[in-house]
């Protein structure tokens, strides 16, 4: 678990270890979700519109959906450890 403070402008700093692990760089997009009363930050990595659209016509799940599902499962397992 990592702790950070909220600035006067409502901003937070994501610790360097997490930025490096999830390839979050200045200008990166993240999504905030409320899952079970907890705020979850999900990095959104869009390589290119073509890469993002792969599998779209096949009816497959989008990268974003797969990432959300993986994060939810990770959170579930973390909660189970406690």
ROSE-4610 file (N, C-alpha, C; in Angstrom, 1 decimal, always signed):
// ROSE-4610
residu = [X/X/X/X/X/X/X/X/X/X/X/X/X/X/X/X/X/X/X/X/X/X/X/X/X/X/X/X/X/X/X/X/X/X/X/X/X/X/X/X/X/X/X/X/X/X/X/X/X/X/X/X/X/X/X/X/X/X/X/X/X/X/X/X/X/X/X/X/X/X/X/X/X/X/X/X/X/X/X/X/X/X/X/X/X/X/X/X/X/X/X/X/X/X/X/X/X/X/X/X/X/X/X/X/X/X/X/X/X/X/X/X/X/X/X/X/X/X/X/X/X/X/X/X/X/X/X/X/X/X/X/X/X/X/X/X/X/X/X/X/X/X/X/X/X/X/X/X/X/X/X/X/X/X/X/X/X/X/X/X/X/X/X/X/X/X/X/X/X/X/X/X/X/X/X/X/X/X/X/X/X/X/X/X/X/X/X/X/X/X/X/X/X/X/X/X/X/X/X/X/X/X/X/X/X/X/X/X/X/X/X/X/X/X/X/X/X/X/X/X/X/X/X/X/X/X/X/X/X/X/X/X/X/X/X/X/X/X/X/X/X/X/X/X/X/X]
num = [1/1/1/2/2/2/3/3/3/4/4/4/5/5/5/6/6/6/7/7/7/8/8/8/9/9/9/10/10/10/11/11/11/12/12/12/13/13/13/14/14/14/15/15/15/16/16/16/17/17/17/18/18/18/19/19/19/20/20/20/21/21/21/22/22/22/23/23/23/24/24/24/25/25/25/26/26/26/27/27/27/28/28/28/29/29/29/30/30/30/31/31/31/32/32/32/33/33/33/34/34/34/35/35/35/36/36/36/37/37/37/38/38/38/39/39/39/40/40/40/41/41/41/42/42/42/43/43/43/44/44/44/45/45/45/46/46/46/47/47/47/48/48/48/49/49/49/50/50/50/51/51/51/52/52/52/53/53/53/54/54/54/55/55/55/56/56/56/57/57/57/58/58/58/59/59/59/60/60/60/61/61/61/62/62/62/63/63/63/64/64/64/65/65/65/66/66/66/67/67/67/68/68/68/69/69/69/70/70/70/71/71/71/72/72/72/73/73/73/74/74/74/75/75/75/76/76/76/77/77/77/78/78/78/79/79/79/80/80/80/81/81/81/82/82/82]
x = [+0.9/+0.0/+0.9/+0.5/+1.3/+0.3/+0.9/+0.1/+0.6/-0.3/+0.0/-0.9/-0.6/-1.4/-2.1/-3.3/-4.0/-3.6/-3.3/-2.9/-4.1/-3.8/-4.9/-5.8/-5.2/-6.0/-6.7/-6.6/-7.2/-6.4/-5.1/-4.2/-3.5/-3.2/-2.4/-1.1/-0.1/+1.1/+1.1/+1.2/+1.3/+2.8/+3.1/+4.5/+5.2/+6.5/+7.3/+7.3/+7.2/+7.2/+6.0/+4.8/+3.6/+3.7/+4.2/+4.3/+5.1/+6.2/+7.1/+6.5/+5.9/+5.3/+4.2/+3.4/+2.2/+2.5/+3.7/+4.1/+3.3/+3.1/+2.4/+3.4/+3.3/+4.2/+3.4/+4.1/+3.4/+2.6/+1.3/+0.4/-0.4/-0.1/-0.8/-2.3/-3.2/-4.5/-4.8/-5.5/-5.9/-7.4/-8.1/-9.5/-9.7/-10.6/-10.9/-12.3/-12.3/-13.5/-13.8/-15.1/-15.5/-15.9/-15.1/-15.4/-15.6/-16.7/-17.0/-16.6/-16.8/-16.5/-15.0/-14.2/-12.8/-12.6/-11.7/-11.3/-10.2/-10.4/-9.4/-8.9/-7.6/-7.0/-6.6/-7.1/-6.8/-6.0/-4.8/-4.0/-4.7/-4.9/-5.4/-4.3/-3.9/-2.8/-3.4/-3.4/-3.9/-2.7/-2.3/-1.1/-1.4/-2.5/-2.9/-4.4/-5.1/-6.5/-6.6/-5.7/-5.8/-5.6/-4.6/-4.4/-5.6/-6.1/-7.3/-8.5/-8.6/-9.8/-9.7/-8.5/-8.3/-9.3/-9.9/-10.9/-12.3/-12.4/-13.7/-14.8/-14.5/-15.5/-15.8/-14.8/-15.0/-15.9/-16.3/-17.1/-16.3/-15.0/-14.2/-14.2/-13.7/-13.7/-12.6/-12.8/-11.8/-10.7/-9.6/-8.5/-8.9/-9.7/-10.1/-10.9/-11.9/-12.7/-11.8/-10.9/-10.0/-9.2/-8.7/-7.9/-8.7/-9.9/-10.8/-11.1/-11.4/-11.6/-10.4/-9.2/-8.0/-7.8/-8.1/-7.9/-8.9/-10.1/-11.1/-10.7/-10.2/-9.8/-8.6/-7.7/-6.5/-7.0/-7.9/-8.5/-9.2/-9.9/-10.6/-9.6/-8.5/-7.5/-6.8/-6.6/-5.9/-6.8/-8.1/-9.0/-9.1/-9.0/-9.1/-7.9/-6.7/-5.5/-5.7/-6.4/-6.6/-7.4]
y = [-1.2/+0.0/+1.2/+2.2/+3.5/+4.6/+5.7/+6.8/+8.0/+8.9/+10.2/+11.3/+12.5/+13.6/+14.3/+14.8/+15.6/+17.0/+17.7/+19.1/+20.0/+21.3/+22.3/+22.3/+21.9/+21.9/+20.5/+19.6/+18.3/+17.3/+17.6/+16.7/+15.7/+14.5/+13.6/+13.2/+12.7/+12.3/+10.8/+10.1/+8.7/+8.3/+7.5/+7.2/+6.6/+6.9/+6.5/+5.0/+4.2/+2.7/+2.3/+2.9/+2.6/+3.1/+4.4/+4.9/+4.1/+3.6/+2.8/+1.4/+0.8/-0.5/-0.5/+0.6/+0.7/+1.6/+2.0/+2.8/+4.1/+4.8/+6.0/+7.1/+7.9/+9.0/+10.3/+11.5/+12.8/+12.8/+13.2/+13.2/+11.9/+10.9/+9.6/+9.9/+9.0/+9.1/+8.0/+8.3/+7.3/+7.5/+6.4/+6.4/+6.2/+7.0/+6.8/+6.1/+5.0/+4.3/+4.1/+4.1/+3.8/+2.3/+1.5/+0.1/-0.3/-0.6/-1.0/+0.0/+1.3/+2.3/+2.7/+2.2/+2.6/+3.2/+4.2/+4.9/+4.1/+3.7/+2.9/+3.7/+3.8/+4.5/+3.4/+3.5/+2.6/+3.3/+2.9/+3.5/+3.1/+4.0/+3.8/+3.9/+2.8/+2.9/+2.7/+3.7/+3.7/+3.8/+2.7/+2.7/+3.5/+3.1/+3.7/+3.4/+4.1/+3.8/+2.4/+2.0/+0.7/-0.4/-0.3/-1.3/-1.3/-0.2/-0.2/-0.8/-0.8/-1.3/-2.8/-3.4/-4.8/-5.7/-6.6/-7.5/-6.9/-5.6/-4.9/-5.6/-5.9/-6.5/-7.9/-8.6/-10.0/-10.1/-8.9/-9.0/-9.3/-9.2/-9.4/-8.3/-8.5/-7.4/-6.5/-5.2/-4.2/-4.3/-3.6/-3.6/-3.0/-1.9/-1.2/-2.2/-2.9/-3.9/-5.0/-5.5/-6.5/-6.0/-4.7/-4.1/-3.9/-3.4/-3.2/-4.5/-5.6/-6.9/-7.4/-7.2/-7.6/-6.8/-5.5/-4.7/-5.1/-5.4/-5.8/-7.1/-8.0/-9.3/-9.1/-8.2/-8.0/-7.4/-6.4/-5.8/-6.9/-7.7/-8.8/-9.7/-10.1/-10.9/-10.2/-8.9/-8.1/-8.1/-7.8/-7.8/-9.1/-10.2/-11.5/-11.8/-11.2/-11.4/-10.8/-9.7/-8.9/-9.7]
z = [+0.0/+0.0/+0.0/-0.8/-0.9/-0.5/+0.1/+0.6/-0.1/-0.5/-1.1/-0.6/-0.7/-0.2/-1.4/-1.1/-2.1/-2.0/-3.2/-3.2/-3.0/-2.8/-2.7/-3.9/-5.1/-6.3/-6.6/-5.6/-5.8/-6.6/-6.7/-7.5/-6.6/-7.1/-6.4/-7.2/-6.5/-7.2/-7.2/-8.3/-8.4/-8.2/-7.1/-6.8/-8.0/-8.1/-9.2/-9.5/-8.4/-8.6/-9.4/-9.1/-9.9/-11.3/-11.4/-12.8/-13.7/-13.2/-14.0/-14.2/-13.2/-13.4/-14.5/-14.5/-15.4/-16.6/-16.8/-18.0/-18.0/-16.9/-16.9/-17.0/-18.0/-18.3/-18.3/-18.2/-18.3/-19.6/-19.4/-20.6/-20.7/-20.0/-20.0/-19.6/-20.0/-19.6/-18.6/-17.5/-16.6/-16.4/-16.0/-15.7/-14.2/-13.6/-12.2/-12.1/-11.2/-11.1/-9.6/-9.2/-7.9/-7.8/-7.2/-7.1/-5.7/-5.3/-3.9/-2.9/-3.2/-2.2/-2.2/-3.1/-3.2/-4.6/-4.6/-5.9/-6.5/-7.7/-8.4/-9.6/-9.8/-11.0/-12.0/-13.2/-14.3/-15.4/-15.6/-16.8/-18.1/-19.0/-20.3/-21.3/-21.9/-22.9/-24.3/-25.1/-26.4/-27.3/-28.0/-28.9/-30.2/-30.8/-32.0/-32.2/-33.0/-33.3/-33.9/-34.7/-35.4/-34.4/-33.5/-32.4/-31.5/-31.2/-30.3/-30.9/-32.2/-32.9/-33.2/-33.0/-33.3/-32.5/-33.2/-32.5/-32.4/-32.7/-32.6/-33.5/-34.7/-35.6/-35.2/-34.6/-34.2/-32.9/-32.3/-31.1/-29.9/-30.0/-28.8/-27.8/-26.6/-25.6/-25.9/-25.6/-25.9/-24.9/-25.2/-24.3/-23.0/-23.1/-21.8/-21.0/-21.6/-20.8/-20.2/-20.9/-20.4/-19.2/-19.4/-18.3/-17.1/-17.2/-16.1/-15.4/-16.1/-15.5/-14.7/-15.3/-14.6/-13.4/-13.4/-12.2/-11.1/-11.5/-10.5/-9.9/-10.7/-10.1/-9.2/-9.6/-8.7/-7.4/-7.4/-6.2/-5.3/-6.0/-5.2/-4.5/-5.2/-4.6/-3.4/-3.6/-2.5/-1.3/-1.5/-0.4/+0.3/-0.4/+0.1/+1.0/+0.7/+1.5/+2.9/+3.0/+4.2/+5.2]
